[in-house]
């Protein structure tokens, strides 16, 4: 087995974010969906996904964690800041939150072997328009990501 390198000096959250975005891009590649990074992030999305067969376009905000919040049902919960939520809701393009959950700390995110790589995690998705509106003064909105909403 090949060992993973130590992370260079950057914020751990920067590496988590890069890993999560790359994860979603990999899923897109396997599904034949074209991901693109907005040149200027004004809509709150990290990626715009286009299905070249149907022309359908969606925007996704990607959050990555190795310490997710779970509820009794086993579903995940994520606190999204209200400013990002409002930017995602303001667009006419359907917007989604993708939560990438890594089940091991770095450097255990991926095990590498000569004939395969095993990523220790999964990703879940929910539509932003299904998230309840925040109340006045609320700083975050709670997003529910059911286990059945596995991003594949």
SELO-883398 format. One line per field, with one value per residue (C-alpha): residue in one letter; x, y, z. Coordinates in pm, 1 decimal. Example, Ala and Ser with C-alpha at 12.3 -4.5 7.8 and 13.67 -1.06 7.14 Angstrom:
<pts>
type: A, S
u: 1230.0, 1367.0
v: -450.0, -106.0
w: 780.0, 714.0
</pts>
This chain:
<pts>
type: X, X, X, X, X, X, X, X, X, X, X, X, X, X, X, X, X, X, X, X, X, X, X, X, X, X, X, X, X, X, X, X, X, X, X, X, X, X, X, X, X, X, X, X, X, X, X, X, X, X, X, X, X, X, X, X, X, X, X, X, X, X, X, X, X, X, X, X, X, X, X, X, X, X, X, X, X, X, X, X, X, X, X, X, X, X, X, X, X, X, X, X, X, X, X, X, X, X, X, X, X, X, X, X, X, X, X, X, X, X, X, X, X, X, X, X, X, X, X, X, X, X, X, X, X, X, X, X, X, X, X, X, X, X, X, X, X, X, X, X, X, X, X, X, X, X, X, X, X, X, X, X
u: 0.0, 124.4, 113.8, -45.6, 182.9, 164.9, -35.8, 172.6, 126.2, -225.0, -547.0, -691.0, -1024.5, -861.4, -753.5, -1095.3, -1260.4, -1029.5, -1082.9, -1462.2, -1471.0, -1245.4, -1470.3, -1777.6, -1587.9, -1495.1, -1858.7, -1950.1, -1685.9, -1819.0, -2175.3, -2086.2, -2174.2, -1953.8, -1844.3, -1719.8, -1588.5, -1749.3, -1489.9, -1642.7, -1835.9, -2143.2, -2418.4, -2272.4, -2197.0, -1865.1, -1948.6, -2192.8, -2288.7, -2414.8, -2559.6, -2463.3, -2733.3, -3027.1, -2878.2, -2986.4, -2775.5, -2752.7, -2533.3, -2379.7, -2228.0, -1988.2, -1904.5, -1661.6, -1621.3, -1465.1, -1680.5, -2040.2, -2348.4, -2591.7, -2938.3, -3113.2, -3239.4, -2877.7, -2930.9, -2678.3, -2734.5, -2522.0, -2530.3, -2503.5, -2444.0, -2745.6, -2551.5, -2456.4, -2808.8, -2959.6, -2718.4, -2804.3, -3179.7, -3158.0, -3069.1, -3321.6, -3085.7, -3161.3, -2909.3, -2799.1, -2586.8, -2348.3, -2198.8, -1888.5, -1835.0, -1488.8, -1487.4, -1118.6, -883.5, -606.7, -393.9, -650.4, -897.2, -784.7, -613.1, -409.8, -332.7, -200.8, -537.3, -773.0, -814.3, -1060.3, -1201.8, -1326.6, -1638.0, -1960.1, -2144.7, -2503.4, -2713.8, -3023.5, -3200.3, -3158.4, -3521.2, -3620.6, -3444.3, -3664.4, -3623.7, -3415.3, -3582.8, -3481.4, -3140.0, -3059.3, -2694.6, -2721.5, -2984.5, -2991.0, -2980.0, -3097.9, -2916.4, -3094.0, -2885.2, -3104.7, -2977.2, -2642.4, -2468.9, -2373.4
v: 0.0, 350.1, 595.7, 939.2, 1239.8, 1487.3, 1799.6, 2108.7, 2416.2, 2542.6, 2552.0, 2205.0, 2345.7, 2450.9, 2089.7, 1956.8, 2196.6, 2100.4, 1730.7, 1772.9, 1970.6, 1718.6, 1437.9, 1597.2, 1660.2, 1289.6, 1186.3, 1425.8, 1273.3, 923.3, 1042.7, 1239.9, 1573.2, 1878.2, 2065.4, 2420.8, 2660.2, 3005.0, 3268.7, 3502.8, 3340.8, 3558.8, 3298.7, 3108.5, 2804.2, 2622.1, 2442.4, 2472.4, 2131.7, 2089.2, 1771.6, 1792.6, 1540.3, 1735.1, 2081.6, 2085.2, 2315.9, 2319.3, 2496.5, 2326.4, 2450.6, 2186.8, 2143.6, 1879.1, 1750.3, 1467.5, 1546.3, 1563.0, 1624.3, 1332.5, 1298.3, 991.1, 883.4, 868.2, 1161.1, 1442.0, 1805.8, 2097.1, 2461.5, 2683.5, 3055.1, 3267.9, 3484.2, 3179.0, 3039.5, 3366.0, 3384.2, 3025.8, 3094.3, 3418.8, 3243.7, 3095.8, 2801.3, 2506.0, 2502.6, 2218.2, 2165.0, 1869.1, 1745.0, 1530.3, 1323.5, 1175.7, 884.2, 899.7, 1183.4, 1281.4, 1104.5, 823.9, 980.5, 746.6, 408.3, 351.6, 16.4, -75.0, -181.8, 53.6, 341.9, 338.9, 671.1, 658.7, 868.7, 946.2, 1252.5, 1358.4, 1619.0, 1827.1, 2101.8, 2448.1, 2533.2, 2255.1, 2435.9, 2644.1, 3022.9, 3166.4, 3374.7, 3737.5, 3757.2, 3394.0, 3351.8, 2998.2, 2767.4, 2397.7, 2181.0, 1820.2, 1567.1, 1229.3, 914.4, 825.0, 1133.3, 974.9, 1158.1, 903.1
w: 0.0, -85.4, 205.6, 184.6, 221.3, 508.5, 426.5, 343.7, 561.2, 485.3, 677.7, 738.6, 618.7, 289.0, 229.5, 332.9, 87.6, -197.8, -128.3, -121.5, -445.1, -617.6, -486.1, -645.7, -970.1, -977.8, -935.3, -1218.0, -1446.2, -1385.5, -1460.8, -1774.3, -1611.7, -1673.1, -1358.9, -1381.7, -1119.2, -1120.2, -1210.2, -954.7, -673.9, -631.1, -612.4, -316.4, -530.9, -555.9, -880.8, -1166.7, -1305.9, -1661.9, -1809.2, -2179.0, -2274.1, -2129.4, -2091.5, -1726.2, -1509.2, -1128.3, -876.8, -574.5, -251.5, -116.4, 250.9, 370.9, 725.0, 920.5, 1225.7, 1103.1, 1315.2, 1313.7, 1460.3, 1604.3, 1260.1, 1139.2, 902.2, 888.6, 983.0, 868.6, 977.4, 670.0, 717.1, 626.0, 377.1, 165.7, 198.8, 72.3, -225.2, -322.2, -293.4, -494.3, -819.9, -1062.5, -1118.9, -886.4, -600.2, -377.4, -70.2, -93.7, 232.9, 191.4, 506.4, 556.3, 798.5, 887.5, 977.2, 736.8, 615.6, 617.0, 372.0, 93.3, 91.9, -223.4, -377.0, -720.5, -858.8, -669.6, -431.1, -142.1, -25.1, 333.6, 314.6, 134.8, 10.6, 61.2, -116.9, -51.9, -244.7, -96.2, -169.5, 75.9, 363.0, 592.3, 577.3, 862.9, 1131.2, 1187.2, 1353.9, 1283.2, 1174.0, 1033.2, 887.4, 966.3, 657.0, 680.5, 463.2, 477.5, 438.6, 142.5, -45.0, -126.1, -410.5, -674.4
</pts>
